[in-house]
Amino acid sequence: MLRTHTCGELNLNHTGNTVTLSGWVQRSRDLGGMTFIDLRDRYGITQLVFNMDSNAPLCESARKLGREFVISVTGTVAERSNKNLKIPTGEIEIIVNQFEVLNSSKIPPFTIEDNTDGGDELRMKYRYLDLRRNPVRDNLMLRHRMAIETRNYMNNIGFIEVETPVLIKSTPEGARDFVVPSRMNEGQFYALPQSPQTFKQLLMVAGFDRYFQIVKCFRDEDLRADRQPEFTQIDCEMSFVTQDDILSTFEGLTKYLFRTVKGVEIEALPRMTFADAMKNYGNDKPDIRFGMTFVEITDLVKGKDFKVFDDAALVAGINATGCAGYTRKQLDTLTDFVKRPQIGAGGLIYVRYNEDGSLKSSVDKFYSEEDLKKWAAAFEARPGDLMLILAGDAAKTRKALSELRLEMGNQLGLRNPEVFAPLWVVDFPLLEWDEETQRYYAMHHPFTSPKPEDIPLLDSDPGRVRANAYDLVINGVEIGGGSIRIHNKELQKKMFTILGFTDEDAQAQFGFLMNAFEYGAPPHGGIAFGFDRMCSLFGGSESIRDYIAFPKNNAGRDVMIDSPAPIKQEQLDELKLKINL
């Protein structure tokens, strides 16, 4: 071993010991007769001391060391006169008597410090250097701990981890597949799995009644901060269970991870129906760290010759407590916010409930103070509050109001990343109708079971059928989702028919699964957690890239290895492929 200790473990108890450390030069300081070097490894930093009076040649050599040189040093542990209690090794230093340069280093393209001067693209290009920084390393240590604790919990309650294939068959599951040409099977392709969905169901048919896997999944879709082309799931499935069994089991995992990794105790997770989430929050992943739920006033505002309200299918708003003092400039900024194309509102109506009890709105021309008092009563507003109201198509208005609510939560400091408010959203619609293609699509995936009491509606009114599906939502982020599965071949066949599959298509795509159902498939269900999202939530970041060792950028590129990249003509010929751009 080229070291007897790491750079993070020595303390006053080691005073007088001769030790050998190895690591990277973090920084050096020349102070006349002495040179100080901070030596870094992944465990911490230890200060090295070189003295001109006691060993001038050694000190002169040390002054030639540059940042990120890899060195091994031997010396004696001594108590520091000027202690640094911010680091674990801050009470000691090493009086060096010899060192060896194990490797030199070019000047790094950015400083390897907690607060670096490197931009995102530069740090991604030199990701192996970025990974030396404490914040990035700490993120991966958090990820490691969460994986270990997940495996501990799942093992302790009887789950076994089973690996499933990475080269599979392309199947329609809602996103585009990454496809891989097969050399041995000309003209045919594998796909990379969007999830192990069908395989974990087959494991239930096989009798492995408690399965889990921390698994890579792949989706060829547009990227954003919480999405990568390759990502990791905690994938789980159970047999002989109901929805309540699933929620109870994985509520336990959620509480366990918060307790062991974050030191946070989570009480029982509330449950909210999809319908209530959409009605009160405007989306199916509500942030319940704060209130400000929607208030519908459509019936109160009609018939006053205000065309915006009279023509609207929905008029609804939120009550921003204590915001009556917002200036006209602030209100104009909020109006611009909701009118952004990605939000899509036509405008914003406001009502100030002044401290003196008077009401002032942007529609005073059409509505009297008596009218506004009725609005205030509906909003349960008090003097000092500000009511913000949107109108228009019901679905678009709820979506825009949801964004406005979250923006106000940010402005008022109500979305503290160190406060956690998890909940289950349940009773999703089984299907969603697409006007463009004039057909139904599965809201989750085609293996999701309908509520037993809604099965008759599959023939008469499929859009009203509720799914035995559920999402885990924490702080407005969907962390996990799952469902009770269809385990009956005939019901699965009916589902495929509703989704527009011919019998031939269903057999070609999923015949292996439906055939398996003929051999005693048990009732089963499961869930998959977005492991990267959970890590970023625990770490207080909005980007999952911070918790992935070698992530892609927003264009799906790995700028470090320059991937994706063209392949040689010989490889194309071998695969019988032609590129036609």
C-alpha angles and dihedrals in degrees: 000000000000091000139040094200140013125250092253105052110059119105141156091292088069094054111139094018121127109231140175120219131182129194148098127310105248096181140328133216125199112205106177106269095016138054123203123198127187108217116202136196129157091277098057147283130297125190117235122202127207118185124204091202096055100033115006097172091052091048092049090052091049091055089063093060114110132206114290094015108149110231142168118215135187123199149119126289111239135176113259118237091205103045125201106207092181091081129049093240094044096112096060141047136190119246097211120218098171141005140180130209105231093181137350124226138216115236104280117246089237135016116274094226136121089255103039131187093224122110123225098264093046092049091047090051089054096032092149087064094043088055089063091067117099098236093052093044090048089053091055091046088054089050091050092050093049091052092049093048091046090054091046093052096044093047092050092056096048105266121141125208113234125181117226128200123283095198105062142143122290109252131172106254102150103278134063118272127231104233129208121201117230117227093194094049105047116220093009131109142206121214128216110240120260084200136337089253101136094037094054089050089052089051088057090051086050091057101254092134098182115041132164137166136180093221143174116241130187133211126171097215139124113288136230138161095292097037133074131174088242119035141159130249135189093225118197139175134177135188130219093023141125127218090264090056091053094048093047094049096049095038081062091053091048093051091045093054092047091049099045100035104030102022089233123136114217120199123214112314113244120229124226128183120237089241092056092045091054094043097048104028106020096234141061095244104055122187102227097180085104138023122230092129120180121276117201115212101166093125093048097055106044125108101031096108093253099136096199090061098033092056095042124107088204134022112186140147150170133247112234101202115225095003100112088110093066109132125235088253091055091049091049089052090052090049091052088048095056092043093058110120093244090056099035107198118150094221146317130262119201136191121195116207098203123212090248090060096255122129124224123183141173089242100052088129090069105028131054126220088257089057091049091050089058089052091049091051090052090050092044085231124173132198107291095035130119123214116207116195135189130186139191139071108012099236095042092045093052091048093050093044089051090057091046091050092052091047091053089047088056094046092050095046093244096133101071108175090215092060115080125201112176125180141165118245109204142175098047119179110267093220140025125205121231113207094198096057095027094226142101124260128196109258090213109007136309094264095063114119120232119231105274092235090053098052093098088060090064087082100038108029114003093175091066095054114115122215129230084236135129140182130205108223124188122182093340095311125113102233099171143000139187148140148209104271132230107253098173118089095215094051090046090051091051090051091053090050092053089050091056100257118144115223088254093051092048092049093047094048103034107008091120091060097044090047089052089054088065091066102065107291111192124223105270145165141172151171140231123214121207096238095191091050092048091052092050091048092052090046095049097243131127094210123074089200088078089065099045118085096219110014131178124241125243090278091056092252130136098217091187096064094020096241139198094044139163118272127222122274089242090062092048090050091049090052092044090237131145124198113221111179 
